[in-house]
Every structure is written in C-alpha cells, then in structure tokens.
Amino acid sequence: MGSGAKHRLVFVDRLLATLVHLRHQGTHDVLACWFGVNRSTITRAVGEVRPLLAERGCTVTTGVPSPATSVAAST
C-alpha cells in the first residue's frame, strides 16, 4: 500500500472542481460544499490538477461570457 492521503474525489471530480474554480472563480468553500468534502480536499485537488493542465498547454479564461449570455445581451 502507498503512503499519503487518500483522495476523497475521483480524478474526474478533481478536474471538474479545478475547472469550475479557474473558469468561474468558485471559492474552495463553495466547491467543497458542492462536492461534499472538506475545503482542504478542494485546495489539494486544485493544486494537483492545475499543473497537469499547464503541462499540457491547457488554459482557462475567466470572465468570457457563454454563448447563451452573449445572445441574451444582444437582444
């Protein structure tokens, strides 16, 4: 058995939490509530996933309106 803390979120959930944090500036407290985990679990997940995204050249832009918002704003 390996040592270290066990992940309370599967990788897909850690990725989703990180993307929501980066894209929508969701606080770690809010994300922890959504995923039913402790704030420190979200902090660790973001800290682990963010470098993986950066290594692969993935960037997340904040504040870009969704297509639905753009359509609503133009009508």
VOMI-684682 format. One record per atom (N, C-alpha, C, O): residue number from 1; atom name; x, z, y; residue in three letters. Coordinates in steps of 0.1 Angstrom, whole numbers, plus 5000, padded with zeros to 4 digits. Each point is the difference from the previous one (the first is absolute). Layout:
NUM	CA	X	Z	Y	ALA
...
***
This chain:
1	N	5008	5000	4988	MET
1	CA	4992	5000	5012	MET
1	C	5009	5000	5012	MET
1	O	5010	5006	5001	MET
2	N	4985	4987	5010	GLY
2	CA	5007	4999	5012	GLY
2	C	4998	5012	5009	GLY
2	O	4990	5007	4998	GLY
3	N	5019	4996	5011	SER
3	CA	4997	5011	5009	SER
3	C	4995	4995	5013	SER
3	O	4999	4988	5002	SER
4	N	4997	5021	5006	GLY
4	CA	4994	4996	5013	GLY
4	C	4985	5002	5000	GLY
4	O	4994	5002	4990	GLY
5	N	5000	4996	5022	ALA
5	CA	4986	5002	5002	ALA
5	C	4992	4988	4993	ALA
5	O	5005	4989	5000	ALA
6	N	4984	5014	4994	LYS
6	CA	4991	4990	4994	LYS
6	C	4992	4994	5011	LYS
6	O	4996	5007	5010	LYS
7	N	5001	4980	4989	HIS
7	CA	4992	4993	5009	HIS
7	C	4985	5003	4998	HIS
7	O	4996	4999	4989	HIS
8	N	4997	5006	5021	ARG
8	CA	4986	5002	4999	ARG
8	C	4992	4988	5003	ARG
8	O	4988	4999	4998	ARG
9	N	5019	4990	5007	LEU
9	CA	4993	4988	5003	LEU
9	C	5007	4989	4992	LEU
9	O	5013	4999	4999	LEU
10	N	4980	4992	4995	VAL
10	CA	5006	4989	4993	VAL
10	C	5006	4991	5011	VAL
10	O	4996	5001	5012	VAL
11	N	5012	4989	4984	PHE
11	CA	5007	4992	5009	PHE
11	C	4991	4992	5009	PHE
11	O	5002	4999	5012	PHE
12	N	4987	4996	4983	VAL
12	CA	4991	4992	5008	VAL
12	C	4994	5009	5011	VAL
12	O	4998	4995	5011	VAL
13	N	4999	5017	4986	ASP
13	CA	4994	5009	5010	ASP
13	C	5011	5004	5010	ASP
13	O	4997	5001	5012	ASP
14	N	5015	5000	4984	ARG
14	CA	5011	5003	5010	ARG
14	C	5002	4988	5009	ARG
14	O	5002	5002	5012	ARG
15	N	4997	4986	4982	LEU
15	CA	5001	4988	5008	LEU
15	C	4989	4999	5010	LEU
15	O	5002	4997	5012	LEU
16	N	4986	5005	4984	LEU
16	CA	4988	5000	5008	LEU
16	C	5001	5010	5012	LEU
16	O	4997	4996	5011	LEU
17	N	5007	5016	4985	ALA
17	CA	5001	5010	5011	ALA
17	C	5010	4996	5010	ALA
17	O	4998	5003	5012	ALA
18	N	5013	4992	4984	THR
18	CA	5011	4995	5009	THR
18	C	4995	4989	5009	THR
18	O	5002	5000	5012	THR
19	N	4991	4990	4982	LEU
19	CA	4995	4989	5008	LEU
19	C	4990	5005	5010	LEU
19	O	5000	4995	5012	LEU
20	N	4991	5014	4984	VAL
20	CA	4990	5005	5010	VAL
20	C	5007	5008	5011	VAL
20	O	4996	4998	5012	VAL
21	N	5014	5009	4984	HIS
21	CA	5008	5008	5010	HIS
21	C	5006	4990	5010	HIS
21	O	5000	5002	5012	HIS
22	N	5007	4988	4983	LEU
22	CA	5007	4991	5009	LEU
22	C	4991	4991	5008	LEU
22	O	5003	4998	5012	LEU
23	N	4987	4997	4982	ARG
23	CA	4991	4990	5006	ARG
23	C	4990	5007	5010	ARG
23	O	4998	4995	5011	ARG
24	N	4997	5016	4985	HIS
24	CA	4989	5006	5008	HIS
24	C	5005	5014	5006	HIS
24	O	4991	5007	5007	HIS
25	N	5021	4996	4992	GLN
25	CA	5006	5013	5005	GLN
25	C	4992	5012	4995	GLN
25	O	4998	5010	5007	GLN
26	N	4997	4989	4981	GLY
26	CA	4993	5011	4994	GLY
26	C	5009	5012	4998	GLY
26	O	5011	4999	4995	GLY
27	N	4985	5013	5009	THR
27	CA	5009	5012	4999	THR
27	C	5001	5004	4985	THR
27	O	4991	4997	4992	THR
28	N	5019	5010	5005	HIS
28	CA	5003	5004	4987	HIS
28	C	4989	5010	4996	HIS
28	O	4996	5000	4988	HIS
29	N	4999	5008	5021	ASP
29	CA	4989	5009	4997	ASP
29	C	4987	4993	4996	ASP
29	O	4994	5004	4990	ASP
30	N	5003	4986	5017	VAL
30	CA	4988	4992	4997	VAL
30	C	5001	4993	4986	VAL
30	O	4991	5000	4992	VAL
31	N	5021	4994	5006	LEU
31	CA	5002	4993	4987	LEU
31	C	5000	5010	4989	LEU
31	O	4995	4997	4989	LEU
32	N	5011	5015	5013	ALA
32	CA	4999	5010	4989	ALA
32	C	4986	5003	4997	ALA
32	O	4997	5002	4988	ALA
33	N	4995	5000	5022	CYS
33	CA	4985	5002	4997	CYS
33	C	4994	4989	4992	CYS
33	O	4993	5003	4991	CYS
34	N	5009	4985	5013	TRP
34	CA	4995	4988	4994	TRP
34	C	5004	4999	4985	TRP
34	O	4991	4997	4991	TRP
35	N	5022	5006	5006	PHE
35	CA	5005	4999	4987	PHE
35	C	4999	5013	4992	PHE
35	O	5003	5000	4988	PHE
36	N	4992	5011	5018	GLY
36	CA	4999	5012	4993	GLY
36	C	5013	5007	4996	GLY
36	O	5001	5006	4989	GLY
37	N	5009	4992	5019	VAL
37	CA	5013	5006	4997	VAL
37	C	5005	5008	5012	VAL
37	O	4993	5000	5011	VAL
38	N	5018	5007	4988	ASN
38	CA	5006	5007	5011	ASN
38	C	5007	4991	5009	ASN
38	O	5004	4989	4997	ASN
39	N	4997	5015	5016	ARG
39	CA	5007	4992	5010	ARG
39	C	5014	4996	4996	ARG
39	O	5004	4989	5003	ARG
40	N	5003	5020	4991	SER
40	CA	5014	4997	4996	SER
40	C	5001	4989	4990	SER
40	O	5010	4993	4999	SER
41	N	4979	5005	4993	THR
41	CA	5000	4989	4990	THR
41	C	4999	4987	5007	THR
41	O	5007	4990	4996	THR
42	N	4985	5009	5015	ILE
42	CA	5000	4988	5008	ILE
42	C	5013	4997	5007	ILE
42	O	5005	4989	5000	ILE
43	N	5001	5022	5006	THR
43	CA	5012	4999	5006	THR
43	C	5011	4994	4991	THR
43	O	5008	4991	5004	THR
44	N	4993	5015	4984	ARG
44	CA	5009	4995	4990	ARG
44	C	4997	4985	4996	ARG
44	O	5010	4992	4999	ARG
45	N	4978	5005	4999	ALA
45	CA	4996	4986	4996	ALA
45	C	5004	4990	5011	ALA
45	O	5006	4990	4996	ALA
46	N	4991	5013	5016	VAL
46	CA	5004	4991	5011	VAL
46	C	5015	4999	5001	VAL
46	O	5005	4989	5002	VAL
47	N	5002	5022	4996	GLY
47	CA	5015	5000	5000	GLY
47	C	5006	4992	4989	GLY
47	O	5011	4994	5002	GLY
48	N	4982	5005	4987	GLU
48	CA	5005	4992	4988	GLU
48	C	4996	4986	5001	GLU
48	O	5009	4991	4997	GLU
49	N	4979	5006	5007	VAL
49	CA	4995	4986	5000	VAL
49	C	5005	4992	5012	VAL
49	O	5003	4988	4999	VAL
50	N	4998	5018	5013	ARG
50	CA	5004	4993	5012	ARG
50	C	5014	4992	4998	ARG
50	O	5001	4989	5004	ARG
51	N	5009	5018	4990	PRO
51	CA	5013	4993	4998	PRO
51	C	4998	4988	4990	PRO
51	O	5007	4990	5002	PRO
52	N	4985	5012	4988	LEU
52	CA	4998	4989	4991	LEU
52	C	4994	4988	5006	LEU
52	O	5004	4988	4998	LEU
53	N	4986	5014	5012	LEU
53	CA	4994	4989	5007	LEU
53	C	5011	4993	5009	LEU
53	O	5001	4988	5001	LEU
54	N	5007	5021	5005	ALA
54	CA	5010	4994	5009	ALA
54	C	5011	4992	4993	ALA
54	O	5004	4990	5004	ALA
55	N	5000	5015	4984	GLU
55	CA	5009	4993	4991	GLU
55	C	4996	4986	4997	GLU
55	O	5007	4990	4998	GLU
56	N	4980	5008	5001	ARG
56	CA	4994	4987	4996	ARG
56	C	4995	4992	5012	ARG
56	O	4994	4990	4999	ARG
57	N	5010	5015	5013	GLY
57	CA	4997	4992	5012	GLY
57	C	4985	5001	5004	GLY
57	O	4996	4992	5009	GLY
58	N	4997	5018	4986	CYS
58	CA	4986	5001	5004	CYS
58	C	4999	5008	5013	CYS
58	O	5006	5011	5001	CYS
59	N	4986	4984	5008	THR
59	CA	4997	5007	5013	THR
59	C	4985	5002	5001	THR
59	O	4992	4991	4996	THR
60	N	5005	5020	5011	VAL
60	CA	4985	5002	5003	VAL
60	C	4999	5002	5015	VAL
60	O	5007	5008	5006	VAL
61	N	4985	4984	5000	THR
61	CA	4998	5000	5014	THR
61	C	4988	5009	5003	THR
61	O	4989	4999	4994	THR
62	N	5012	5010	5016	THR
62	CA	4989	5009	5003	THR
62	C	4993	4994	5012	THR
62	O	5006	4992	5008	THR
63	N	4982	5011	4993	GLY
63	CA	4992	4996	5012	GLY
63	C	4995	4986	5000	GLY
63	O	4994	4995	5010	GLY
64	N	5008	4997	4979	VAL
64	CA	4995	4987	5000	VAL
64	C	4985	5000	4995	VAL
64	O	4997	5006	4990	VAL
65	N	4994	4989	5018	PRO
65	CA	4986	5000	4996	PRO
65	C	4997	4992	4988	PRO
65	O	5006	4990	4997	PRO
66	N	4985	5015	4995	SER
66	CA	4995	4993	4988	SER
66	C	4992	4988	5005	SER
66	O	4995	5000	5011	SER
67	N	5004	4989	4980	PRO
67	CA	4992	4989	5004	PRO
67	C	4985	5003	5004	PRO
67	O	4995	4994	5010	PRO
68	N	4999	5016	4984	ALA
68	CA	4987	5004	5004	ALA
68	C	4999	5006	5014	ALA
68	O	4991	4998	5007	ALA
69	N	5020	5010	4996	THR
69	CA	5001	5005	5014	THR
69	C	5001	4989	5010	THR
69	O	4994	5001	5011	THR
70	N	5015	4989	4986	SER
70	CA	5002	4989	5009	SER
70	C	4987	4992	5003	SER
70	O	4998	4996	5011	SER
71	N	4995	5002	4978	VAL
71	CA	4987	4992	5002	VAL
71	C	4990	5008	5008	VAL
71	O	4994	4995	5009	VAL
72	N	5005	5018	4988	ALA
72	CA	4991	5009	5008	ALA
72	C	5003	5000	5015	ALA
72	O	4992	5000	5008	ALA
73	N	5021	5001	4994	ALA
73	CA	5005	5001	5014	ALA
73	C	4998	4987	5008	ALA
73	O	4998	5000	5012	ALA
74	N	5002	4989	4981	SER
74	CA	4998	4987	5007	SER
74	C	4986	4996	5002	SER
74	O	4997	4990	5007	SER
75	N	4993	5017	4987	THR
75	CA	4986	4996	5002	THR
75	C	4993	5008	5011	THR
75	O	4989	4998	5002	THR
***
